[in-house]
């Protein structure tokens, strides 16, 4: 057995079923090893970056290790964006890259780059195998690091190492990698947390992605405290959005009720959340923060008390220990505000009985929400469509919402959708993407056709980088610069790749073709003309400076200072 064969053997024993990549040069022994076995399928990508995003998307959906492969030099470079995504969003991904033979490294030959330096910034573990003995030690260490510390890891393999005879690895049982354990806060810390909760009346719970798996415990604590529940974008899909304690999200992509609940409580309980935007936190309100990672505690706002441990365990202990409350006035007030938010959002959707053209993004998401399966997987790109999705999707608690939570990379959704559909072939996968992001790397829609992945891509086509445009106008007061571009017929592109395409310009057409597109079992693109002038509902008070910037930008645009029109 060669080292290349050994890599596939270890990954297959771990339960890996797909690897994403493109062959080339010094990585070819790995692809030869893939051909010799039938436990792991190669998903041949059109671009390595989308392969890395596919691995990250699988890891986000399943919590299991995602794997991507690139050749030496340029192939390795293309993996960086997807690996950064996995690392900052703390999901386990293994990157395997070929490398120049050991005797030819560092002499500036063809495709000879410093791969150790390249991957150092975007991974939590990064090594180069020096020989077969070293390779046998590196692989288990890298896998355990990716899973245990949650992030991307990389091993570069010189071609001659891949082809050398493997040394047996003793460290192969899957229990070594996926050990079932739970971290509980100390008894003293829990007692102090209960005392802190008992001394405050109006309490809001801000829950993040760390609460996944602890939904029952989260609801139990909220019920005993009569506390409103506010989510981050990462955690929107954790709970049924119709729950009686749910009041929306925090931040720019949240709601007025969600932000008000956070800033007007007497005590904020943060659970499994690393929400980064300081301006949306209360300035003087005490905070109880619960997180498994001590580095997260107090990162964005000083806290009064912390609990280090798994959210599920900490929430259960708190729910068992706190006294139940009868006073529902704070919760009722926040729920009324939430209902008002929903009424405002409905006005932004427009009259859904009319045949509106162009379609508002709000009406588009509302219509998708009506037809999506109760357990659908939404893969969202990082443009303004994530704001539309976070605001207008009414998640069931069984659905998933996957996007580039921290990195916010455009065109992440193409890779996510491939990875998620392969990991969950019986689930409905729906992509919501802007035309700007989707056009960055169109080629891997052909990958979906090749592997007959029946997901549906819904393109918000407004010929515009609208999120950037809003930032230029509101944050800077600039005239539009570099945000307008020419149209692409994405429906014809879908057909050219062997998929199905629909051109949608009216709401009546959308209502007619959407059920068919979601159920045809074929990779499909809906090219939807959306109104470029539709603006999101304001979730936080508009400052005088923002209002001035927006007016100034409008004047400059009227004077034709926007060169790209």
N, C-alpha and C positions, 0 to 999 in steps of 0.2 A: 504494500500500500504506500503510495506517495503522500507527501504532505497535502497536496491538493485534494486527494481522495479523503484524507483524514478530516479535513475541514467539513466536507459535505456529510460525512458520517456523524460527526459530533452535532452538527446543526439538525440533522434529521432526527437523531435521538432526543434532541431538545424539543421537537415538535414543529420546527420550521417547515413550512410547506411551499414557500415561494421565495425566490431571490430575484431582485430587480437589477438589470444592468445591461451593458453592451460589451461584447468581447473586444479584445485588441491586444496585440503585442505580448507583453510580459504577463498578462492575466490569463492568457489562453489555456494554460494547464487547468485552471479552475473550471473553465467551461467544458474542457474535455472530461473532467471528472463528473460534471453534471450529466453529460451524455451517458456515462457509464452506470448511472443509478436511476431509480424511478421513484424515489421518496420525496424529492424536492424538484419543483418545476421552475425552470428558468422563464421569467417574464421578460422577453426581449423588448427593451425600450427604444424609443427614437431619440431620447436625450437622457443623459445620466442624471441631470438635476431632477427631472420628473420621477426617475427611479428612486432617488433618495426621498422625495416627498411621498412616493407610494409606500416605502418602508416606514416612514414616519406616520403616515395615515393609518397603516395597519396597527402600529404600536399604540396610537391614540385610541383606536377603536377597541382593541383586544387587551391591552396591557402587556402583551407578549412581545418578544424580540422581533423586530423587523430587520431585514438584511438587504443591503444593496452592494453592488460590485462595480468597480471601475478599473480601467487599465491605468498604466503609469502616465504621469504627466497630465495632458489635457483632460483625459477621462476622469482622473482623480480630482482635478480642479472643478469640474462640473458638479461634483457631489456636494460642494461646500454649503450651498444655500439650504438644501434639505437637511443636512446634518446639523447646521446651526439651529434650524427649526426644532429638531428633536431635542437638542441640548437645552435650549432656553425654555421649551415646553415640558421638559423633564419626562421624556418617554424613551424606552430602550431601543436603540438602533445600532446594529453592527455594520460598519463599512469595511469591506475587503478590497484592497487595491493592489494591483500588480506593481512591480518596481523593477528598475534596471538590474541586471545581474550584478552581484556584489563586486566583482572585479572591475566593473565599468562605471560604477557610481562616482559622482562628484568630479567628473572630468569634463562636464558640460557637453556631453554627447547629445544625440537626438533624444528629445523628450526626457532628459535627465533634469529633474527639479528636486528641490529639497522638500520632500513630502512630509517629513516629520515637522518641519516648520509650518508647512501649509495647513496641517490639520490641528496644530497645537491650540489654536484659538477657538475652534468650533467643536471640540470633543472634550470629554472628561477623562479619557484614557487614549493614548496615542503612542504606538510602538512600531518598530520594524523588526521582523523576524530575521535572525542572523544565521540560524542553522536549524536542522530538524529538532534537536533537543530544545532549543529556545522556542521554536514554534509550538511544541507540545505544551509548554508552560504558558505561553502568551494567550492562546485561544480561550482556555477556561477562565483565565484572569479577566480578559476583556469582557467576556459574556457576563460573568458575575458582577463586574463593575457596572456595565450598562443596566442590568436589571436591579441591582442593589442600590446604586446611587442615582438611577434614572437619568439617562442621557445617551448621547451618541458616543461610540468608541470606534477607533480605527486601527487596523493592523495592515501595514504594507508588507507584501511578500515579494522579495526578489524572485525572479523567474527560476533561478537555479535552486532556490530553497523549495519552491513549490514542487519541483520535479525530483527532489531528493527523497530517499526512503524514510518513511515516517517512524518516529519513536512512539511507542504506546503511551496513551494518556490514561492515567488512573482516575483522574477527576472527571468522570463522565456521568454519574447518575443525575437525573433531572432534579432530584431533591436538593442537590447542591446549588442549583441555579434558582429554582422557584420554591424557596423554603417558606412555609406558612407560619408567619409570626405576627404578633400584635404588640405595639408599644403602648403602655398605660402610664399616664401621669402619676406622680407620687401622691400618696394619701394626703400629705400636708398641702400640696399644691391644689388638690381638688377641694379640700376644706376651705382654703382661702378663696378659691373661686366661688364656692357656694355662698360664703359670707359676702363677697363683693356683689353677687347677684341679688342677695337678699336685701341689700341696702339701697337698691335703686328700683324705681317704679316702672318707668317707660323704657323698655329694652327692645332693641332691634338686632336681628341676627343677619350678618352678611356672610353668605356661604359661598365657597369657591369649589374648584375641582377636586380638592382633597376630601370632600364629603361624599364622593361617589362610593357606593357600597354602604353608606351610613344613612340612607334616606329615612328609614323608620325612626332612627334615633334622633335625627334632626327635627322631624315633625313632632316627635314626642316632647322634646324640650320646648319647641315653639308653642305647643299646645299648653304646656304647664305654665309658661310665662306669658301667655297671650301676646306673643311677640310677632311683629311682621317679619317676613322673610324677604331678603333682597339678594339678588344673584349677581355674579360677574358674568361676562360673556362666555367664559369657559364653562360655567355651571348652569347655564340657562336650561339645559336639557335634563338636569338631574331630577327635578320635581315636575309634576303635573302643574302647568301654569294656571290651571283653574282652581288650585288649592285655596282654601279660605285664608291662609296666612300669606299667600304670595302677593307682593305688591310691585313687582317689576325689578328692573336692573339698576345698577349704579353707573355713574359716569356719563360721558357724552353719548354712549350707545344705550343708556338706560332710560328711565322715565322720571318725570317730575316726582311722582309718588315714591319711587325707590330712593332717589337722592334726598328727598325731604325726610324720609324715615331714618336715613343714616345721620343727617345733620341735626335732627330735632329730638333725638332720643336722649335719655339720661345715662344709658350705658350701651355701648356697642360691643357685641360679641362677634368677633371675626373667627370663622372656622374654615381651615383649609384654603385660605385665600391669600394671594400675593398681589392684590389689586394695586397698581403702580401709581395712579394719578392722585397726588397729594391734595389737590384742590377740592376733591370730592369727599374728603374725610372731615369729620367735625374737628375743630381746632382745640377745644378745651374739654370735650367729653371723655370720660375714662373709657378705656378699651381693654377688653379681655380677649386675648388672641390665643387660638388653639392651632398648633401646627406640628407636624412630625419633624420638620427641619428647624433646628434652633436658629439657623442663619436667617430665616424668614421673619422671626419675631422682631417687631419694631422697625422693620426695614423702611417703611414709608411714613409711619407716625409713631411717636413714643406710646408705649402701652402701660397700663396700670398693673396688669398681671398676665401671666402666660401659663399655658399648659402644653408641655411637650409630649406628644403622643399621637396615635392614630385618631382621626376625627370620630370614627364610629365608637371607639372605646370611651373617649373623653365625653362625648355627648351622652352616652348611655349612663355613665356615672353621674353626670350633672342632672340628667332627667330624673334619675332615681332619687337624688338627694334634695333637690330644690322643692320648696313649698309651692303647691298649685295656687294660681291666682284667679280671682273672679272678676277683677276690674278689666273690662275689655275696651275702655274708652280710647286708649291710644291706638290699639289695633283697628278699631272701628273707624277712627279718623283716617288712618292710613289707607284702609280699604276703600273708603269713600273717595279719597284722592286718586286711588288706582282706577276706580270706575270712571271718574272724570277724565283721567288720561285716556282710557279706552274710548270714551265718547269723542274726544278730540282726534284721536287716531282714525276713527271711523270717518270723520269729516275730511281728513287728508286722503283717505282712500277714494273719495268721490262717490258718485252715484253708480253703484255696481250694476244697476239694471239698464244703464245706458250703454250704447256702443261707442265708448270713448276711444279717440285716437288723437295723438299717441296715448298709450296706456300709462297710467301713473305707476311708478315702482311699487307704491303701497298696494294698489289694486292687484298687481301681479303677484306679490307675495301672499296676499289674502287668498287669491284664487288657488295658488299652489297649496296653501295650507288646507283648503277645503278638500283637495283631491289626494293629498299625500296619505300613505298608509300609516296606521297607528304606531308602527315600529320602523318607520322610514329612517334612513341615514341621510342627513343633509351635509354636503361638503360645500363650504362657503368660501369664496375668494375674499381677498383682503381689501377690496375697494369699498365703495359706499354700500354695496349689497349686504355686507355683514351688519351694517346699521339697520337696513330694512329688515333683515332676517331677525335680528335680536329684538326688534320692536314689534314686528307683525306676525311672526310665527308663534302659534300657540302650541307649545310642546306638550306632549301627552305624558311624559315621564318614561315612556318606552322608546321614544325616538332619540336619535343622537344628532348632535351638532358638532361637526369637526371643522376646525379652521386653524389658521396660524395665530395662535392665541397671543404670543408675545412678539414674535418677529414681524408678523403682519406682512408676509411676502405675497406679492401678486403672483398669480398662476399656481398657487399651492393646490388649489382644488382639483386640477387635472390629475396630479399624482395621487392625492387623497382618494379620489373616486375610484381609481384603478385598484389601489391597495384595499380599500374597504369592500368593493364589490367582490374581489377574490376571497377576502376573509369571510364575507357573509353573502354567499351566492344566492341565498333565498330571500334576501332583504331588498327592498326598494331603495336605490341610491339616487339622490337628486342633487345636482350641482347647480348652485346659484353663483353666477360669475358675471363680471362686467366685460364688455367687449375689449377694453384695453388690456386687462389682465389675461383673458383667454387667448388673445391674439399673440401673446408673447411667445408661446410654444404650442402651436396648433398640432404639430406632428403626432403627438401621443394620443390624439383621438383615434388615429389609425391603429394604435396598440389595442385600444378597447375593441375595435372591430375585429382585429386579428384573433383576440381571445374571446370574442362574443360576450362582452361584459355589458349587460342590458341596462346601463345607467342612462339617465336623462340629463342633458346639459341645458340649462335655461340661461340664455345670454341676455343681459340687460343692455340692449344696444342703444346707446345715445351718442356714439361717436365722440366720446368725451372721457377724460380722467376726472370724474366729477368730484371725488373725494379731494383730490389735489386742488381742483378749482375752488372748492369751498374753503380750503385752508388758505389759499392765496387771497381770497376775498375777505374772509372773516379775521384770520389771524394776522395778515400782513397789510391788507388794503391795496394789494397790487391789481393791475389789470391782468386779465387771463394771459398766461404765458406757458406755452408748451403743453396745453391740455386738450386741444382739439385735433382730431385726425379724421382721415377718410374712412368711409364705410367698407366693410367686408360682408359678402353674402355668405354667412355661416351655414345657411341651409344647403346651399350648393356645395360648400366645402364638405359637409357631412356626407352628402351623396357621392362626392368624388372619392371619399375614403371607403365607401361601401356601407355607410350607415344610412340613417333616415334623417331628413331635415324638414323643418317647417318654418315658413316665414309668417310671422304673426304681427299684424299692425293694428288690429282692433280687438277690443275686449271680447266681442262675440266670437271671434275666431279662436281666441285663447280658450274660452270655455268649451268650444267644440273640440279642439284638437288635443288639449292637455290630457284628458283621460286616456286617449289612444296612445299618446306619446309615452305615458307612464306605464302602460301595460303591453306594449308591443313586443317586448323581449329582445329588442335590438338597440345597439348604441344609437342615441338620438340627440339631435340638437334642435332646440326651439330658438330661433333668432327673433327676439321680441323687441320691437321698437318702443322704447320707453321715453317718457317726457323728460328732456334734459333740464327743464326748469322746475321740476318738482323738488321741493326742499323738505328735509326731515323736520318733524316736530321738535321744538326746543325742549330739552330735558333739564336745563339749568338756566338760571337768570342770565340774560344777555347783558354784558358789561357795556358801559358807555364807549369804551375803546373799540369793542367789537362792532358796535353799531356804526361808529365813525368809519371804521375800516370798510365795512360793507358798502356804505354810501360812497365813500371815496373810490372804491373799486368800480361801482356802477358808473360813476362819472367818467373814469378813465376808459372803461369799455365803450361808453357812448361816444367818446372822442376818438375811438378806434386806435387806442394805444396797445391793443392786443394783436401782436404781429402774426399770430398763427391762424387767424381767421381768413 
